[in-house]
Amino acid sequence: MTAFAWSLAAWAALALAMDRHHETVLARVLPPARGRRLRWLAGGLLLAALAHAVAMQGVSFGPLLWSASVVTSGLATVLLLTWWPERLPALAALAWLAGTAAALVS
C-alpha cells in the first residue's frame, strides 16, 4: 500500500513538473524552480517507496513489489491525467497522506 501510494504521488509530481501537464492541470505557467522542486520530490518519494518496500518485504521481494507498484501507479497517473486532470493534485496529496499513515502504522 505504501509503495503504491508514494509512487502515485511521485508520478503525479513528475507529471506536474512538465510544462504541458502543469498548464493543463493548474492553468498556470510552470516556474523553473517549482519544476526542479517537483522533480526532487518525485525522486525522494520513489526512493522512500523503495526503501520501505525493502524494509517490509526484504531484499528478495521488496524490489519486485516496488517495481510493480511503480508500474501500476504510473498507469493510474496516466488514467487520471486523461480523465480527471483537475483532480490529480488532490488525489496525489491524498495518496501521499495515505502512504505516510500506512508507513507509520506498519
Secondary structure as the mmCIF struct_conf table of DSSP 4:
data_model
#
loop_
_struct_conf.conf_type_id
_struct_conf.id
_struct_conf.beg_label_comp_id
_struct_conf.beg_label_asym_id
_struct_conf.beg_label_seq_id
_struct_conf.end_label_comp_id
_struct_conf.end_label_asym_id
_struct_conf.end_label_seq_id
HELX_RH_AL_P HELX_RH_AL_P1 THR A 2 LEU A 16
TURN_TY1_P TURN_TY1_P1 ALA A 17 ALA A 17
BEND BEND1 MET A 18 MET A 18
HELX_RH_AL_P HELX_RH_AL_P2 ASP A 19 LEU A 26
BEND BEND2 ALA A 27 ARG A 28
HELX_RH_AL_P HELX_RH_AL_P3 PRO A 32 TRP A 83
HELX_RH_3T_P HELX_RH_3T_P1 PRO A 85 ARG A 87
HELX_RH_AL_P HELX_RH_AL_P4 LEU A 88 VAL A 105
#
